[in-house]
């Protein structure tokens, strides 16, 4: 008897440093909305907001390689006073 198909799906571990502790999701499609909901209300510079929206926003993931490791730094705050929050997404076979 063959095991369930769950072994064919990659688990996704995602975090936003200082904003979202590492969480394991069943897929990238599950992780992206959570990341976006955490990033969306933050005071992100306009140009950077567009980039983040393309990568993790609604219907996003277009800017993310769908395998391995993906990192980007989220810059929160004003031009002269901001903090950095790395977003890290890793996929792996369970």
PDB file of N, CA, C and O in Angstrom, chain B, residues numbered from 101:
ATOM      1  N   UNK B 101       0.849  -1.178   0.000  1.00  0.00           N
ATOM      2  CA  UNK B 101       0.000   0.000   0.000  1.00  0.00           C
ATOM      3  C   UNK B 101       0.898   1.245   0.000  1.00  0.00           C
ATOM      4  O   UNK B 101       1.886   1.306   0.731  1.00  0.00           O
ATOM      5  N   UNK B 102       0.546   2.220  -0.815  1.00  0.00           N
ATOM      6  CA  UNK B 102       1.356   3.444  -0.916  1.00  0.00           C
ATOM      7  C   UNK B 102       0.977   4.449   0.160  1.00  0.00           C
ATOM      8  O   UNK B 102      -0.197   4.579   0.509  1.00  0.00           O
ATOM      9  N   UNK B 103       1.987   5.175   0.695  1.00  0.00           N
ATOM     10  CA  UNK B 103       1.680   6.197   1.687  1.00  0.00           C
ATOM     11  C   UNK B 103       0.878   7.341   1.076  1.00  0.00           C
ATOM     12  O   UNK B 103       0.805   7.486  -0.145  1.00  0.00           O
ATOM     13  N   UNK B 104       0.287   8.137   1.936  1.00  0.00           N
ATOM     14  CA  UNK B 104      -0.515   9.282   1.479  1.00  0.00           C
ATOM     15  C   UNK B 104       0.338  10.237   0.659  1.00  0.00           C
ATOM     16  O   UNK B 104       1.559  10.285   0.807  1.00  0.00           O
ATOM     17  N   UNK B 105      -0.313  10.984  -0.195  1.00  0.00           N
ATOM     18  CA  UNK B 105       0.366  11.918  -1.085  1.00  0.00           C
ATOM     19  C   UNK B 105       0.984  13.112  -0.359  1.00  0.00           C
ATOM     20  O   UNK B 105       1.655  13.921  -0.999  1.00  0.00           O
ATOM     21  N   UNK B 106       0.787  13.251   0.937  1.00  0.00           N
ATOM     22  CA  UNK B 106       1.368  14.370   1.683  1.00  0.00           C
ATOM     23  C   UNK B 106       2.879  14.424   1.549  1.00  0.00           C
ATOM     24  O   UNK B 106       3.472  15.498   1.648  1.00  0.00           O
ATOM     25  N   UNK B 107       3.511  13.277   1.326  1.00  0.00           N
ATOM     26  CA  UNK B 107       4.959  13.267   1.207  1.00  0.00           C
ATOM     27  C   UNK B 107       5.432  13.961  -0.063  1.00  0.00           C
ATOM     28  O   UNK B 107       6.605  14.319  -0.164  1.00  0.00           O
ATOM     29  N   UNK B 108       4.540  14.158  -1.037  1.00  0.00           N
ATOM     30  CA  UNK B 108       4.898  14.834  -2.268  1.00  0.00           C
ATOM     31  C   UNK B 108       4.873  16.356  -2.133  1.00  0.00           C
ATOM     32  O   UNK B 108       5.415  17.056  -2.987  1.00  0.00           O
ATOM     33  N   UNK B 109       4.266  16.866  -1.097  1.00  0.00           N
ATOM     34  CA  UNK B 109       4.162  18.316  -0.921  1.00  0.00           C
ATOM     35  C   UNK B 109       5.332  18.830  -0.093  1.00  0.00           C
ATOM     36  O   UNK B 109       5.775  18.182   0.855  1.00  0.00           O
ATOM     37  N   UNK B 110       5.818  20.000  -0.469  1.00  0.00           N
ATOM     38  CA  UNK B 110       6.904  20.596   0.293  1.00  0.00           C
ATOM     39  C   UNK B 110       6.336  21.413   1.444  1.00  0.00           C
ATOM     40  O   UNK B 110       5.358  22.140   1.272  1.00  0.00           O
ATOM     41  N   UNK B 111       6.939  21.295   2.599  1.00  0.00           N
ATOM     42  CA  UNK B 111       6.577  22.150   3.723  1.00  0.00           C
ATOM     43  C   UNK B 111       7.314  23.472   3.547  1.00  0.00           C
ATOM     44  O   UNK B 111       8.406  23.514   2.981  1.00  0.00           O
ATOM     45  N   UNK B 112       6.715  24.536   4.029  1.00  0.00           N
ATOM     46  CA  UNK B 112       7.293  25.872   3.896  1.00  0.00           C
ATOM     47  C   UNK B 112       7.457  26.468   5.284  1.00  0.00           C
ATOM     48  O   UNK B 112       6.513  26.491   6.073  1.00  0.00           O
ATOM     49  N   UNK B 113       8.656  26.948   5.577  1.00  0.00           N
ATOM     50  CA  UNK B 113       8.937  27.626   6.843  1.00  0.00           C
ATOM     51  C   UNK B 113       9.128  29.092   6.501  1.00  0.00           C
ATOM     52  O   UNK B 113       9.958  29.433   5.658  1.00  0.00           O
ATOM     53  N   UNK B 114       8.362  29.965   7.153  1.00  0.00           N
ATOM     54  CA  UNK B 114       8.418  31.389   6.847  1.00  0.00           C
ATOM     55  C   UNK B 114       8.517  32.202   8.130  1.00  0.00           C
ATOM     56  O   UNK B 114       7.950  31.840   9.160  1.00  0.00           O
ATOM     57  N   UNK B 115       9.254  33.314   8.043  1.00  0.00           N
ATOM     58  CA  UNK B 115       9.404  34.207   9.184  1.00  0.00           C
ATOM     59  C   UNK B 115       9.649  35.626   8.700  1.00  0.00           C
ATOM     60  O   UNK B 115      10.194  35.836   7.617  1.00  0.00           O
ATOM     61  N   UNK B 116       9.245  36.593   9.504  1.00  0.00           N
ATOM     62  CA  UNK B 116       9.652  37.985   9.324  1.00  0.00           C
ATOM     63  C   UNK B 116      10.296  38.365  10.644  1.00  0.00           C
ATOM     64  O   UNK B 116       9.621  38.490  11.666  1.00  0.00           O
ATOM     65  N   UNK B 117      11.595  38.545  10.612  1.00  0.00           N
ATOM     66  CA  UNK B 117      12.346  38.809  11.835  1.00  0.00           C
ATOM     67  C   UNK B 117      11.748  39.975  12.622  1.00  0.00           C
ATOM     68  O   UNK B 117      11.553  41.066  12.086  1.00  0.00           O
ATOM     69  N   UNK B 118      11.460  39.727  13.897  1.00  0.00           N
ATOM     70  CA  UNK B 118      10.904  40.754  14.768  1.00  0.00           C
ATOM     71  C   UNK B 118       9.422  41.018  14.587  1.00  0.00           C
ATOM     72  O   UNK B 118       8.845  41.825  15.317  1.00  0.00           O
ATOM     73  N   UNK B 119       8.795  40.352  13.625  1.00  0.00           N
ATOM     74  CA  UNK B 119       7.376  40.588  13.340  1.00  0.00           C
ATOM     75  C   UNK B 119       6.574  39.286  13.382  1.00  0.00           C
ATOM     76  O   UNK B 119       5.482  39.244  13.948  1.00  0.00           O
ATOM     77  N   UNK B 120       7.112  38.239  12.788  1.00  0.00           N
ATOM     78  CA  UNK B 120       6.432  36.944  12.748  1.00  0.00           C
ATOM     79  C   UNK B 120       7.447  35.859  13.068  1.00  0.00           C
ATOM     80  O   UNK B 120       8.415  35.671  12.332  1.00  0.00           O
ATOM     81  N   UNK B 121       7.225  35.141  14.172  1.00  0.00           N
ATOM     82  CA  UNK B 121       8.097  34.034  14.529  1.00  0.00           C
ATOM     83  C   UNK B 121       8.039  32.969  13.436  1.00  0.00           C
ATOM     84  O   UNK B 121       7.056  32.912  12.697  1.00  0.00           O
ATOM     85  N   UNK B 122       9.061  32.126  13.315  1.00  0.00           N
ATOM     86  CA  UNK B 122       9.034  31.081  12.289  1.00  0.00           C
ATOM     87  C   UNK B 122       7.800  30.188  12.429  1.00  0.00           C
ATOM     88  O   UNK B 122       7.471  29.713  13.517  1.00  0.00           O
ATOM     89  N   UNK B 123       7.136  29.978  11.308  1.00  0.00           N
ATOM     90  CA  UNK B 123       5.936  29.147  11.249  1.00  0.00           C
ATOM     91  C   UNK B 123       6.103  28.176  10.093  1.00  0.00           C
ATOM     92  O   UNK B 123       6.623  28.550   9.042  1.00  0.00           O
ATOM     93  N   UNK B 124       5.668  26.934  10.273  1.00  0.00           N
ATOM     94  CA  UNK B 124       5.690  25.955   9.191  1.00  0.00           C
ATOM     95  C   UNK B 124       4.288  25.877   8.592  1.00  0.00           C
ATOM     96  O   UNK B 124       3.302  25.677   9.301  1.00  0.00           O
ATOM     97  N   UNK B 125       4.223  26.039   7.275  1.00  0.00           N
ATOM     98  CA  UNK B 125       2.966  25.988   6.528  1.00  0.00           C
ATOM     99  C   UNK B 125       3.000  24.786   5.598  1.00  0.00           C
ATOM    100  O   UNK B 125       4.082  24.320   5.241  1.00  0.00           O
ATOM    101  N   UNK B 126       1.843  24.271   5.196  1.00  0.00           N
ATOM    102  CA  UNK B 126       1.843  23.122   4.297  1.00  0.00           C
ATOM    103  C   UNK B 126       2.312  23.467   2.881  1.00  0.00           C
ATOM    104  O   UNK B 126       2.765  22.587   2.147  1.00  0.00           O
ATOM    105  N   UNK B 127       2.206  24.749   2.492  1.00  0.00           N
ATOM    106  CA  UNK B 127       2.622  25.142   1.147  1.00  0.00           C
ATOM    107  C   UNK B 127       2.890  26.643   1.104  1.00  0.00           C
ATOM    108  O   UNK B 127       2.528  27.376   2.025  1.00  0.00           O
ATOM    109  N   UNK B 128       3.521  27.086   0.035  1.00  0.00           N
ATOM    110  CA  UNK B 128       3.770  28.508  -0.162  1.00  0.00           C
ATOM    111  C   UNK B 128       2.456  29.275  -0.284  1.00  0.00           C
ATOM    112  O   UNK B 128       2.352  30.413   0.173  1.00  0.00           O
ATOM    113  N   UNK B 129       1.465  28.657  -0.894  1.00  0.00           N
ATOM    114  CA  UNK B 129       0.149  29.305  -1.033  1.00  0.00           C
ATOM    115  C   UNK B 129      -0.515  29.565   0.323  1.00  0.00           C
ATOM    116  O   UNK B 129      -1.328  30.480   0.447  1.00  0.00           O
ATOM    117  N   UNK B 130      -0.179  28.780   1.321  1.00  0.00           N
ATOM    118  CA  UNK B 130      -0.681  29.019   2.672  1.00  0.00           C
ATOM    119  C   UNK B 130       0.138  30.086   3.394  1.00  0.00           C
ATOM    120  O   UNK B 130      -0.404  30.862   4.180  1.00  0.00           O
ATOM    121  N   UNK B 131       1.440  30.122   3.127  1.00  0.00           N
ATOM    122  CA  UNK B 131       2.346  31.041   3.830  1.00  0.00           C
ATOM    123  C   UNK B 131       2.192  32.490   3.369  1.00  0.00           C
ATOM    124  O   UNK B 131       2.199  33.399   4.198  1.00  0.00           O
ATOM    125  N   UNK B 132       2.055  32.718   2.071  1.00  0.00           N
ATOM    126  CA  UNK B 132       2.070  34.078   1.541  1.00  0.00           C
ATOM    127  C   UNK B 132       0.979  34.986   2.106  1.00  0.00           C
ATOM    128  O   UNK B 132       1.277  36.130   2.448  1.00  0.00           O
ATOM    129  N   UNK B 133      -0.268  34.531   2.220  1.00  0.00           N
ATOM    130  CA  UNK B 133      -1.279  35.432   2.799  1.00  0.00           C
ATOM    131  C   UNK B 133      -0.966  35.847   4.237  1.00  0.00           C
ATOM    132  O   UNK B 133      -1.252  36.978   4.632  1.00  0.00           O
ATOM    133  N   UNK B 134      -0.386  34.944   5.013  1.00  0.00           N
ATOM    134  CA  UNK B 134      -0.046  35.272   6.398  1.00  0.00           C
ATOM    135  C   UNK B 134       1.080  36.308   6.420  1.00  0.00           C
ATOM    136  O   UNK B 134       1.017  37.280   7.173  1.00  0.00           O
ATOM    137  N   UNK B 135       2.102  36.100   5.600  1.00  0.00           N
ATOM    138  CA  UNK B 135       3.195  37.073   5.522  1.00  0.00           C
ATOM    139  C   UNK B 135       2.668  38.435   5.082  1.00  0.00           C
ATOM    140  O   UNK B 135       3.048  39.460   5.649  1.00  0.00           O
ATOM    141  N   UNK B 136       1.802  38.452   4.083  1.00  0.00           N
ATOM    142  CA  UNK B 136       1.258  39.712   3.579  1.00  0.00           C
ATOM    143  C   UNK B 136       0.424  40.420   4.639  1.00  0.00           C
ATOM    144  O   UNK B 136       0.530  41.637   4.792  1.00  0.00           O
ATOM    145  N   UNK B 137      -0.393  39.687   5.366  1.00  0.00           N
ATOM    146  CA  UNK B 137      -1.226  40.308   6.405  1.00  0.00           C
ATOM    147  C   UNK B 137      -0.366  40.921   7.508  1.00  0.00           C
ATOM    148  O   UNK B 137      -0.749  41.925   8.108  1.00  0.00           O
ATOM    149  N   UNK B 138       0.787  40.327   7.775  1.00  0.00           N
ATOM    150  CA  UNK B 138       1.690  40.887   8.790  1.00  0.00           C
ATOM    151  C   UNK B 138       2.425  42.115   8.256  1.00  0.00           C
ATOM    152  O   UNK B 138       2.666  43.057   9.010  1.00  0.00           O
ATOM    153  N   UNK B 139       2.787  42.125   6.969  1.00  0.00           N
ATOM    154  CA  UNK B 139       3.560  43.230   6.390  1.00  0.00           C
ATOM    155  C   UNK B 139       2.684  44.401   5.946  1.00  0.00           C
ATOM    156  O   UNK B 139       3.103  45.555   6.037  1.00  0.00           O
ATOM    157  N   UNK B 140       1.490  44.118   5.473  1.00  0.00           N
ATOM    158  CA  UNK B 140       0.620  45.126   4.851  1.00  0.00           C
ATOM    159  C   UNK B 140       0.381  46.367   5.712  1.00  0.00           C
ATOM    160  O   UNK B 140       0.487  47.472   5.179  1.00  0.00           O
ATOM    161  N   UNK B 141       0.069  46.261   6.996  1.00  0.00           N
ATOM    162  CA  UNK B 141      -0.237  47.475   7.763  1.00  0.00           C
ATOM    163  C   UNK B 141       0.996  48.271   8.219  1.00  0.00           C
ATOM    164  O   UNK B 141       0.854  49.352   8.789  1.00  0.00           O
ATOM    165  N   UNK B 142       2.185  47.748   7.975  1.00  0.00           N
ATOM    166  CA  UNK B 142       3.401  48.419   8.447  1.00  0.00           C
ATOM    167  C   UNK B 142       3.735  49.638   7.592  1.00  0.00           C
ATOM    168  O   UNK B 142       3.395  49.668   6.409  1.00  0.00           O
ATOM    169  N   UNK B 143       4.394  50.642   8.170  1.00  0.00           N
ATOM    170  CA  UNK B 143       4.786  51.825   7.403  1.00  0.00           C
ATOM    171  C   UNK B 143       6.008  51.519   6.526  1.00  0.00           C
ATOM    172  O   UNK B 143       7.149  51.753   6.925  1.00  0.00           O
ATOM    173  N   UNK B 144       5.747  50.997   5.340  1.00  0.00           N
ATOM    174  CA  UNK B 144       6.803  50.606   4.407  1.00  0.00           C
ATOM    175  C   UNK B 144       6.915  51.680   3.329  1.00  0.00           C
ATOM    176  O   UNK B 144       5.900  52.171   2.835  1.00  0.00           O
ATOM    177  N   UNK B 145       8.149  52.048   2.958  1.00  0.00           N
ATOM    178  CA  UNK B 145       8.341  53.041   1.900  1.00  0.00           C
ATOM    179  C   UNK B 145       7.635  52.595   0.626  1.00  0.00           C
ATOM    180  O   UNK B 145       7.584  51.400   0.335  1.00  0.00           O
ATOM    181  N   UNK B 146       7.088  53.541  -0.137  1.00  0.00           N
ATOM    182  CA  UNK B 146       6.231  53.251  -1.295  1.00  0.00           C
ATOM    183  C   UNK B 146       6.883  52.305  -2.303  1.00  0.00           C
ATOM    184  O   UNK B 146       6.269  51.308  -2.687  1.00  0.00           O
ATOM    185  N   UNK B 147       8.088  52.588  -2.734  1.00  0.00           N
ATOM    186  CA  UNK B 147       8.745  51.741  -3.736  1.00  0.00           C
ATOM    187  C   UNK B 147       8.965  50.331  -3.198  1.00  0.00           C
ATOM    188  O   UNK B 147       8.787  49.349  -3.918  1.00  0.00           O
ATOM    189  N   UNK B 148       9.345  50.242  -1.956  1.00  0.00           N
ATOM    190  CA  UNK B 148       9.580  48.933  -1.346  1.00  0.00           C
ATOM    191  C   UNK B 148       8.259  48.193  -1.156  1.00  0.00           C
ATOM    192  O   UNK B 148       8.201  46.972  -1.306  1.00  0.00           O
ATOM    193  N   UNK B 149       7.198  48.931  -0.825  1.00  0.00           N
ATOM    194  CA  UNK B 149       5.870  48.321  -0.666  1.00  0.00           C
ATOM    195  C   UNK B 149       5.441  47.622  -1.958  1.00  0.00           C
ATOM    196  O   UNK B 149       4.902  46.516  -1.915  1.00  0.00           O
ATOM    197  N   UNK B 150       5.681  48.266  -3.109  1.00  0.00           N
ATOM    198  CA  UNK B 150       5.317  47.650  -4.388  1.00  0.00           C
ATOM    199  C   UNK B 150       6.075  46.345  -4.593  1.00  0.00           C
ATOM    200  O   UNK B 150       5.498  45.351  -5.035  1.00  0.00           O
ATOM    201  N   UNK B 151       7.354  46.345  -4.278  1.00  0.00           N
ATOM    202  CA  UNK B 151       8.166  45.139  -4.417  1.00  0.00           C
ATOM    203  C   UNK B 151       7.647  44.023  -3.511  1.00  0.00           C
ATOM    204  O   UNK B 151       7.488  42.882  -3.946  1.00  0.00           O
ATOM    205  N   UNK B 152       7.385  44.363  -2.251  1.00  0.00           N
ATOM    206  CA  UNK B 152       6.891  43.366  -1.297  1.00  0.00           C
ATOM    207  C   UNK B 152       5.521  42.846  -1.739  1.00  0.00           C
ATOM    208  O   UNK B 152       5.241  41.654  -1.615  1.00  0.00           O
ATOM    209  N   UNK B 153       4.667  43.734  -2.254  1.00  0.00           N
ATOM    210  CA  UNK B 153       3.339  43.304  -2.712  1.00  0.00           C
ATOM    211  C   UNK B 153       3.464  42.301  -3.860  1.00  0.00           C
ATOM    212  O   UNK B 153       2.727  41.316  -3.904  1.00  0.00           O
ATOM    213  N   UNK B 154       4.388  42.545  -4.782  1.00  0.00           N
ATOM    214  CA  UNK B 154       4.596  41.613  -5.893  1.00  0.00           C
ATOM    215  C   UNK B 154       5.071  40.268  -5.367  1.00  0.00           C
ATOM    216  O   UNK B 154       4.642  39.221  -5.853  1.00  0.00           O
ATOM    217  N   UNK B 155       5.955  40.292  -4.375  1.00  0.00           N
ATOM    218  CA  UNK B 155       6.539  39.048  -3.866  1.00  0.00           C
ATOM    219  C   UNK B 155       5.594  38.251  -2.984  1.00  0.00           C
ATOM    220  O   UNK B 155       5.469  37.039  -3.158  1.00  0.00           O
ATOM    221  N   UNK B 156       4.920  38.909  -2.035  1.00  0.00           N
ATOM    222  CA  UNK B 156       4.122  38.147  -1.073  1.00  0.00           C
ATOM    223  C   UNK B 156       2.676  38.607  -0.992  1.00  0.00           C
ATOM    224  O   UNK B 156       1.905  38.058  -0.205  1.00  0.00           O
ATOM    225  N   UNK B 157       2.288  39.596  -1.779  1.00  0.00           N
ATOM    226  CA  UNK B 157       0.944  40.159  -1.684  1.00  0.00           C
ATOM    227  C   UNK B 157      -0.133  39.261  -2.252  1.00  0.00           C
ATOM    228  O   UNK B 157       0.130  38.120  -2.633  1.00  0.00           O
ATOM    229  N   UNK B 158      -1.361  39.789  -2.307  1.00  0.00           N
ATOM    230  CA  UNK B 158      -2.505  39.006  -2.787  1.00  0.00           C
ATOM    231  C   UNK B 158      -2.226  38.432  -4.171  1.00  0.00           C
ATOM    232  O   UNK B 158      -1.877  39.159  -5.101  1.00  0.00           O
ATOM    233  N   UNK B 159      -2.384  37.134  -4.290  1.00  0.00           N
ATOM    234  CA  UNK B 159      -2.091  36.479  -5.561  1.00  0.00           C
ATOM    235  C   UNK B 159      -0.606  36.515  -5.870  1.00  0.00           C
ATOM    236  O   UNK B 159      -0.201  36.306  -7.013  1.00  0.00           O
ATOM    237  N   UNK B 160       0.213  36.783  -4.846  1.00  0.00           N
ATOM    238  CA  UNK B 160       1.643  37.000  -5.035  1.00  0.00           C
ATOM    239  C   UNK B 160       2.431  35.732  -5.185  1.00  0.00           C
ATOM    240  O   UNK B 160       1.921  34.678  -5.566  1.00  0.00           O
ATOM    241  N   UNK B 161       3.678  35.874  -4.875  1.00  0.00           N
ATOM    242  CA  UNK B 161       4.591  34.763  -5.033  1.00  0.00           C
ATOM    243  C   UNK B 161       5.288  34.785  -6.375  1.00  0.00           C
ATOM    244  O   UNK B 161       6.132  33.931  -6.647  1.00  0.00           O
ATOM    245  N   UNK B 162       4.943  35.771  -7.242  1.00  0.00           N
ATOM    246  CA  UNK B 162       5.578  35.842  -8.549  1.00  0.00           C
ATOM    247  C   UNK B 162       7.064  36.133  -8.430  1.00  0.00           C
ATOM    248  O   UNK B 162       7.847  35.712  -9.282  1.00  0.00           O
ATOM    249  N   UNK B 163       7.464  36.847  -7.384  1.00  0.00           N
ATOM    250  CA  UNK B 163       8.865  37.191  -7.210  1.00  0.00           C
ATOM    251  C   UNK B 163       9.641  36.185  -6.384  1.00  0.00           C
ATOM    252  O   UNK B 163      10.804  36.421  -6.056  1.00  0.00           O
ATOM    253  N   UNK B 164       9.012  35.056  -6.038  1.00  0.00           N
ATOM    254  CA  UNK B 164       9.657  34.075  -5.168  1.00  0.00           C
ATOM    255  C   UNK B 164       9.969  32.809  -5.951  1.00  0.00           C
ATOM    256  O   UNK B 164       9.107  32.252  -6.631  1.00  0.00           O
ATOM    257  N   UNK B 165      11.210  32.366  -5.843  1.00  0.00           N
ATOM    258  CA  UNK B 165      11.558  31.067  -6.393  1.00  0.00           C
ATOM    259  C   UNK B 165      10.811  30.029  -5.558  1.00  0.00           C
ATOM    260  O   UNK B 165      10.852  30.073  -4.328  1.00  0.00           O
ATOM    261  N   UNK B 166      10.144  29.119  -6.207  1.00  0.00           N
ATOM    262  CA  UNK B 166       9.292  28.186  -5.481  1.00  0.00           C
ATOM    263  C   UNK B 166      10.025  26.941  -5.005  1.00  0.00           C
ATOM    264  O   UNK B 166       9.435  25.864  -4.914  1.00  0.00           O
ATOM    265  N   UNK B 167      11.272  27.082  -4.711  1.00  0.00           N
ATOM    266  CA  UNK B 167      12.026  25.971  -4.154  1.00  0.00           C
ATOM    267  C   UNK B 167      13.261  26.485  -3.467  1.00  0.00           C
ATOM    268  O   UNK B 167      13.840  27.486  -3.890  1.00  0.00           O
ATOM    269  N   UNK B 168      13.669  25.819  -2.418  1.00  0.00           N
ATOM    270  CA  UNK B 168      14.897  26.203  -1.751  1.00  0.00           C
ATOM    271  C   UNK B 168      14.727  27.292  -0.719  1.00  0.00           C
ATOM    272  O   UNK B 168      13.933  27.158   0.212  1.00  0.00           O
ATOM    273  N   UNK B 169      15.489  28.397  -0.886  1.00  0.00           N
ATOM    274  CA  UNK B 169      15.533  29.465   0.102  1.00  0.00           C
ATOM    275  C   UNK B 169      15.314  30.799  -0.591  1.00  0.00           C
ATOM    276  O   UNK B 169      15.871  31.044  -1.661  1.00  0.00           O
ATOM    277  N   UNK B 170      14.505  31.663   0.015  1.00  0.00           N
ATOM    278  CA  UNK B 170      14.265  33.014  -0.504  1.00  0.00           C
ATOM    279  C   UNK B 170      14.369  33.989   0.647  1.00  0.00           C
ATOM    280  O   UNK B 170      13.761  33.782   1.697  1.00  0.00           O
ATOM    281  N   UNK B 171      15.139  35.058   0.458  1.00  0.00           N
ATOM    282  CA  UNK B 171      15.321  36.090   1.479  1.00  0.00           C
ATOM    283  C   UNK B 171      15.130  37.457   0.870  1.00  0.00           C
ATOM    284  O   UNK B 171      15.532  37.696  -0.269  1.00  0.00           O
ATOM    285  N   UNK B 172      14.525  38.350   1.612  1.00  0.00           N
ATOM    286  CA  UNK B 172      14.462  39.764   1.259  1.00  0.00           C
ATOM    287  C   UNK B 172      14.364  40.523   2.579  1.00  0.00           C
ATOM    288  O   UNK B 172      13.855  39.997   3.568  1.00  0.00           O
ATOM    289  N   UNK B 173      14.846  41.746   2.587  1.00  0.00           N
ATOM    290  CA  UNK B 173      14.758  42.544   3.804  1.00  0.00           C
ATOM    291  C   UNK B 173      13.606  43.524   3.686  1.00  0.00           C
ATOM    292  O   UNK B 173      13.505  44.259   2.704  1.00  0.00           O
ATOM    293  N   UNK B 174      12.747  43.535   4.678  1.00  0.00           N
ATOM    294  CA  UNK B 174      11.625  44.452   4.769  1.00  0.00           C
ATOM    295  C   UNK B 174      12.097  45.681   5.535  1.00  0.00           C
ATOM    296  O   UNK B 174      12.565  45.568   6.668  1.00  0.00           O
ATOM    297  N   UNK B 175      11.978  46.854   4.921  1.00  0.00           N
ATOM    298  CA  UNK B 175      12.385  48.113   5.559  1.00  0.00           C
ATOM    299  C   UNK B 175      11.127  48.817   6.057  1.00  0.00           C
ATOM    300  O   UNK B 175      10.268  49.195   5.261  1.00  0.00           O
ATOM    301  N   UNK B 176      11.020  48.992   7.361  1.00  0.00           N
ATOM    302  CA  UNK B 176       9.828  49.567   7.977  1.00  0.00           C
ATOM    303  C   UNK B 176      10.198  50.910   8.600  1.00  0.00           C
ATOM    304  O   UNK B 176      11.165  51.006   9.355  1.00  0.00           O
ATOM    305  N   UNK B 177       9.424  51.944   8.279  1.00  0.00           N
ATOM    306  CA  UNK B 177       9.631  53.260   8.867  1.00  0.00           C
ATOM    307  C   UNK B 177       9.842  54.330   7.810  1.00  0.00           C
ATOM    308  O   UNK B 177       9.622  54.107   6.619  1.00  0.00           O
ATOM    309  N   UNK B 178      10.271  55.484   8.266  1.00  0.00           N
ATOM    310  CA  UNK B 178      10.507  56.623   7.389  1.00  0.00           C
ATOM    311  C   UNK B 178      11.898  56.535   6.763  1.00  0.00           C
ATOM    312  O   UNK B 178      12.732  55.736   7.186  1.00  0.00           O
ATOM    313  N   UNK B 179      12.130  57.355   5.763  1.00  0.00           N
ATOM    314  CA  UNK B 179      13.389  57.335   5.037  1.00  0.00           C
ATOM    315  C   UNK B 179      14.599  57.538   5.955  1.00  0.00           C
ATOM    316  O   UNK B 179      15.645  56.925   5.741  1.00  0.00           O
ATOM    317  N   UNK B 180      14.465  58.374   6.951  1.00  0.00           N
ATOM    318  CA  UNK B 180      15.595  58.644   7.841  1.00  0.00           C
ATOM    319  C   UNK B 180      15.576  57.817   9.120  1.00  0.00           C
ATOM    320  O   UNK B 180      16.557  57.818   9.864  1.00  0.00           O
ATOM    321  N   UNK B 181      14.500  57.124   9.387  1.00  0.00           N
ATOM    322  CA  UNK B 181      14.379  56.335  10.608  1.00  0.00           C
ATOM    323  C   UNK B 181      13.625  55.045  10.306  1.00  0.00           C
ATOM    324  O   UNK B 181      12.394  55.026  10.321  1.00  0.00           O
ATOM    325  N   UNK B 182      14.352  53.974  10.034  1.00  0.00           N
ATOM    326  CA  UNK B 182      13.710  52.714   9.702  1.00  0.00           C
ATOM    327  C   UNK B 182      14.413  51.542  10.371  1.00  0.00           C
ATOM    328  O   UNK B 182      15.547  51.654  10.838  1.00  0.00           O
ATOM    329  N   UNK B 183      13.713  50.420  10.404  1.00  0.00           N
ATOM    330  CA  UNK B 183      14.282  49.190  10.940  1.00  0.00           C
ATOM    331  C   UNK B 183      14.235  48.128   9.850  1.00  0.00           C
ATOM    332  O   UNK B 183      13.402  48.186   8.946  1.00  0.00           O
ATOM    333  N   UNK B 184      15.128  47.171   9.943  1.00  0.00           N
ATOM    334  CA  UNK B 184      15.158  46.095   8.950  1.00  0.00           C
ATOM    335  C   UNK B 184      14.587  44.823   9.554  1.00  0.00           C
ATOM    336  O   UNK B 184      14.828  44.512  10.721  1.00  0.00           O
ATOM    337  N   UNK B 185      13.836  44.100   8.757  1.00  0.00           N
ATOM    338  CA  UNK B 185      13.191  42.860   9.178  1.00  0.00           C
ATOM    339  C   UNK B 185      13.316  41.843   8.045  1.00  0.00           C
ATOM    340  O   UNK B 185      12.492  41.836   7.132  1.00  0.00           O
ATOM    341  N   UNK B 186      14.341  40.980   8.093  1.00  0.00           N
ATOM    342  CA  UNK B 186      14.468  39.978   7.032  1.00  0.00           C
ATOM    343  C   UNK B 186      13.241  39.064   6.956  1.00  0.00           C
ATOM    344  O   UNK B 186      12.744  38.576   7.971  1.00  0.00           O
ATOM    345  N   UNK B 187      12.777  38.850   5.745  1.00  0.00           N
ATOM    346  CA  UNK B 187      11.736  37.853   5.469  1.00  0.00           C
ATOM    347  C   UNK B 187      12.478  36.648   4.904  1.00  0.00           C
ATOM    348  O   UNK B 187      13.230  36.777   3.938  1.00  0.00           O
ATOM    349  N   UNK B 188      12.271  35.490   5.498  1.00  0.00           N
ATOM    350  CA  UNK B 188      12.929  34.274   5.032  1.00  0.00           C
ATOM    351  C   UNK B 188      11.875  33.204   4.785  1.00  0.00           C
ATOM    352  O   UNK B 188      11.027  32.935   5.636  1.00  0.00           O
ATOM    353  N   UNK B 189      11.947  32.603   3.607  1.00  0.00           N
ATOM    354  CA  UNK B 189      11.043  31.511   3.254  1.00  0.00           C
ATOM    355  C   UNK B 189      11.903  30.349   2.787  1.00  0.00           C
ATOM    356  O   UNK B 189      12.715  30.500   1.874  1.00  0.00           O
ATOM    357  N   UNK B 190      11.728  29.194   3.408  1.00  0.00           N
ATOM    358  CA  UNK B 190      12.444  27.994   2.967  1.00  0.00           C
ATOM    359  C   UNK B 190      11.430  26.901   2.695  1.00  0.00           C
ATOM    360  O   UNK B 190      10.426  26.758   3.393  1.00  0.00           O
ATOM    361  N   UNK B 191      11.726  26.139   1.662  1.00  0.00           N
ATOM    362  CA  UNK B 191      10.885  24.981   1.357  1.00  0.00           C
ATOM    363  C   UNK B 191      11.754  23.740   1.477  1.00  0.00           C
ATOM    364  O   UNK B 191      12.951  23.760   1.189  1.00  0.00           O
ATOM    365  N   UNK B 192      11.130  22.686   1.899  1.00  0.00           N
ATOM    366  CA  UNK B 192      11.851  21.420   2.046  1.00  0.00           C
ATOM    367  C   UNK B 192      10.865  20.287   1.931  1.00  0.00           C
ATOM    368  O   UNK B 192       9.667  20.456   2.157  1.00  0.00           O
ATOM    369  N   UNK B 193      11.371  19.157   1.586  1.00  0.00           N
ATOM    370  CA  UNK B 193      10.532  17.941   1.585  1.00  0.00           C
ATOM    371  C   UNK B 193      10.359  17.488   3.022  1.00  0.00           C
ATOM    372  O   UNK B 193      11.324  17.478   3.785  1.00  0.00           O
ATOM    373  N   UNK B 194       9.145  17.112   3.405  1.00  0.00           N
ATOM    374  CA  UNK B 194       8.937  16.627   4.779  1.00  0.00           C
ATOM    375  C   UNK B 194       9.706  15.338   5.041  1.00  0.00           C
ATOM    376  O   UNK B 194       9.643  14.795   6.144  1.00  0.00           O
TER     377      UNK B 194
END
